[in-house]
C-alpha cells in the first residue's frame, strides 16, 4: 500500500465520520432522542398531574376540578392529536391553563401507557 492509498482511506473515513456527525446534528439522531425532545419542548409552562375523576362536563386532576376550553388541543406523548375519549382516571397528564383562567385547560398532553 502506498502513502497515497493510506491518505485516501483516511480521507474517506474522515468524510464518513463527518457525514454521520452532521446527520445527527440536523435530525438523524436516534429515534429515542427524537421522541424525548418534542415532549420536553412542548411542556414549558405546563403543570403536571394525574386525572383523578371524570364527570359529565368537567374532570379532576389531583382532585382539583377543570374543564376543557372549546378549542382545547389534546395530544399524546408523541404529539399526535387525541379526542376527549382518551381521558381516563389514573392517566398522567401535562396541561396548560387558558390565559387568565385558573380552571380551564387549553392544551393537554396525555401520557398514555405504551
Secondary structure, DSSP 8 states (H G I E B T S, - for coil): --HHHHHHHHHHHHHHHHHHHHHHHTT---HHHHHHHHHHHHTTT-EEEEEEEE-SS-EEETTEEEEEEEEEEEEETTS-EE-GGG--TT-EEEEEE-TT-SSEEEEEEEE---
